[in-house]
Amino acid sequence: MGTKNIRLSVLDQSPVRKGVTAEQAVQETIALAKHTDALGFTRYWVAEHHNTGSLAGSTPEVLIAYLASQTKHIRIGSGGVMMPNHSALKVAENFRMLEALAPGRIDLGMGRAPGTDRITAAMLNPSNQFREQDFIEQLADLVNYFHDRADPGTIQQKIRAIPQVKTIPALWLLSSSGQSGLFAAHFGMGFSFAHFINPVGGAQAVKVYKERFQPSEDLKQPETNMAIFVFCSEDEEKIAQHKAIMDYRFIQFEKGQGIQPLGYADVKDAEYTLAEQDRIRYNRQRVVAGTPAMVKERLTNLAESYGIDEIIAVTITEDFNDRLRSYELLAKLFDLPKP
């Protein structure tokens, strides 16, 4: 698979950098969407997280509406809407409205985790039972709403998702375990593997999804991608500092301390136990950080091992200009066609 065949996309969690407000973080999301639109990236997904001060992206459907109005070519979508927090009807209506605003440019990526702690999830949706069967039923209802139909004998026969537009968003399931890949195959939806969360098993999950894929009226062939933390720079010192921050952030999260805005000065003197050093080696599989030549080789090899032609880059940096530059270098490395 040559690098010219690899498409690049963006997953943005609206990170709140140290010393930056949530309002500024959202403005950076808008600026990055415009930037990557001009660079030729395929899609721009925004996330749903709750009860964390370090990530400002809590309502992807609201952010998507604005981002679609500020961009021209790139697909705008959710990575993802956390379905246990919502009713299928409300999700259908949100994304039908988005299709009315930007026909043919909207992606609905969905996850079955709540994107937060259990207490917050219970507040978001007090009837949430966290059952796998509920998620499957939501997916079936959602497809019916988008196609203005209902299973016989169900209450959905009396309901239509408004507005009744002619197009539907591209439907994707997100997974860090592979289980949702089976659901994506069954429903004929796209499948995105979160390598940035779990660096093990993704290639196998994609393979099983492709083998079991059942064409749907919306997707005739399996469609896949994977998301990974990426930082590309020509500055070796910045690369080393980025790795140190990511190492610390992962350990902090695994200790149950949440994700706090960090700078290199906060982590440069950190010392780790042997067990933590083992976790750092493991977690570094979730990140590709390096010079352009190194990043190009690593991402190309990952795409080949996964059997995919699209990589979603998740980039969080201490300095926003470094983030913009990293995506510029990626576009140049993979010779993305300018829109």
Secondary structure in CASP SS format (residue, H / E / C, confidence):
PFRMAT SS
TARGET T0000
AUTHOR 0000-0000-0000
METHOD secondary structure of the structure
MODEL  1
M C 1.00
G C 1.00
T H 1.00
K H 1.00
N H 1.00
I C 1.00
R E 1.00
L E 1.00
S E 1.00
V E 1.00
L E 1.00
D E 1.00
Q C 1.00
S C 1.00
P E 1.00
V C 1.00
R C 1.00
K C 1.00
G C 1.00
V C 1.00
T C 1.00
A H 1.00
E H 1.00
Q H 1.00
A H 1.00
V H 1.00
Q H 1.00
E H 1.00
T H 1.00
I H 1.00
A H 1.00
L H 1.00
A H 1.00
K H 1.00
H H 1.00
T H 1.00
D H 1.00
A H 1.00
L H 1.00
G C 1.00
F C 1.00
T C 1.00
R E 1.00
Y E 1.00
W E 1.00
V E 1.00
A C 1.00
E C 1.00
H C 1.00
H C 1.00
N C 1.00
T C 1.00
G C 1.00
S C 1.00
L E 1.00
A C 1.00
G C 1.00
S C 1.00
T C 1.00
P H 1.00
E H 1.00
V H 1.00
L H 1.00
I H 1.00
A H 1.00
Y H 1.00
L H 1.00
A H 1.00
S H 1.00
Q H 1.00
T C 1.00
K C 1.00
H C 1.00
I C 1.00
R E 1.00
I E 1.00
G E 1.00
S E 1.00
G E 1.00
G E 1.00
V E 1.00
M E 1.00
M H 1.00
P H 1.00
N H 1.00
H C 1.00
S C 1.00
A H 1.00
L H 1.00
K H 1.00
V H 1.00
A H 1.00
E H 1.00
N H 1.00
F H 1.00
R H 1.00
M H 1.00
L H 1.00
E H 1.00
A H 1.00
L H 1.00
A C 1.00
P C 1.00
G C 1.00
R C 1.00
I E 1.00
D E 1.00
L E 1.00
G E 1.00
M E 1.00
G E 1.00
R C 1.00
A C 1.00
P C 1.00
G C 1.00
T C 1.00
D C 1.00
R H 1.00
I H 1.00
T H 1.00
A H 1.00
A H 1.00
M H 1.00
L H 1.00
N C 1.00
P C 1.00
S C 1.00
N C 1.00
Q C 1.00
F C 1.00
R C 1.00
E H 1.00
Q H 1.00
D H 1.00
F H 1.00
I H 1.00
E H 1.00
Q H 1.00
L H 1.00
A H 1.00
D H 1.00
L H 1.00
V H 1.00
N H 1.00
Y H 1.00
F H 1.00
H C 1.00
D C 1.00
R C 1.00
A C 1.00
D C 1.00
P C 1.00
G C 1.00
T C 1.00
I H 1.00
Q H 1.00
Q H 1.00
K H 1.00
I C 1.00
R C 1.00
A C 1.00
I C 1.00
P C 1.00
Q C 1.00
V C 1.00
K C 1.00
T C 1.00
I C 1.00
P C 1.00
A E 1.00
L E 1.00
W E 1.00
L E 1.00
L E 1.00
S E 1.00
S C 1.00
S C 1.00
G C 1.00
Q H 1.00
S H 1.00
G H 1.00
L H 1.00
F H 1.00
A H 1.00
A H 1.00
H H 1.00
F H 1.00
G C 1.00
M C 1.00
G E 1.00
F E 1.00
S E 1.00
F E 1.00
A E 1.00
H C 1.00
F C 1.00
I C 1.00
N C 1.00
P C 1.00
V C 1.00
G C 1.00
G H 1.00
A H 1.00
Q H 1.00
A H 1.00
V H 1.00
K H 1.00
V H 1.00
Y H 1.00
K H 1.00
E H 1.00
R H 1.00
F C 1.00
Q C 1.00
P C 1.00
S C 1.00
E C 1.00
D C 1.00
L C 1.00
K C 1.00
Q C 1.00
P C 1.00
E C 1.00
T E 1.00
N E 1.00
M E 1.00
A E 1.00
I E 1.00
F E 1.00
V E 1.00
F E 1.00
C E 1.00
S C 1.00
E C 1.00
D C 1.00
E H 1.00
E H 1.00
K H 1.00
I H 1.00
A H 1.00
Q H 1.00
H H 1.00
K H 1.00
A H 1.00
I H 1.00
M H 1.00
D H 1.00
Y H 1.00
R H 1.00
F H 1.00
I H 1.00
Q H 1.00
F H 1.00
E H 1.00
K C 1.00
G C 1.00
Q C 1.00
G C 1.00
I C 1.00
Q C 1.00
P C 1.00
L C 1.00
G C 1.00
Y H 1.00
A H 1.00
D H 1.00
V H 1.00
K C 1.00
D C 1.00
A C 1.00
E C 1.00
Y C 1.00
T C 1.00
L H 1.00
A H 1.00
E H 1.00
Q H 1.00
D H 1.00
R H 1.00
I H 1.00
R H 1.00
Y H 1.00
N H 1.00
R H 1.00
Q H 1.00
R H 1.00
V E 1.00
V E 1.00
A E 1.00
G E 1.00
T C 1.00
P H 1.00
A H 1.00
M H 1.00
V H 1.00
K H 1.00
E H 1.00
R H 1.00
L H 1.00
T H 1.00
N H 1.00
L H 1.00
A H 1.00
E H 1.00
S H 1.00
Y H 1.00
G C 1.00
I C 1.00
D C 1.00
E E 1.00
I E 1.00
I E 1.00
A E 1.00
V E 1.00
T C 1.00
I C 1.00
T C 1.00
E C 1.00
D C 1.00
F H 1.00
N H 1.00
D H 1.00
R H 1.00
L H 1.00
R H 1.00
S H 1.00
Y H 1.00
E H 1.00
L H 1.00
L H 1.00
A H 1.00
K H 1.00
L H 1.00
F C 1.00
D C 1.00
L C 1.00
P C 1.00
K C 1.00
P C 1.00
END
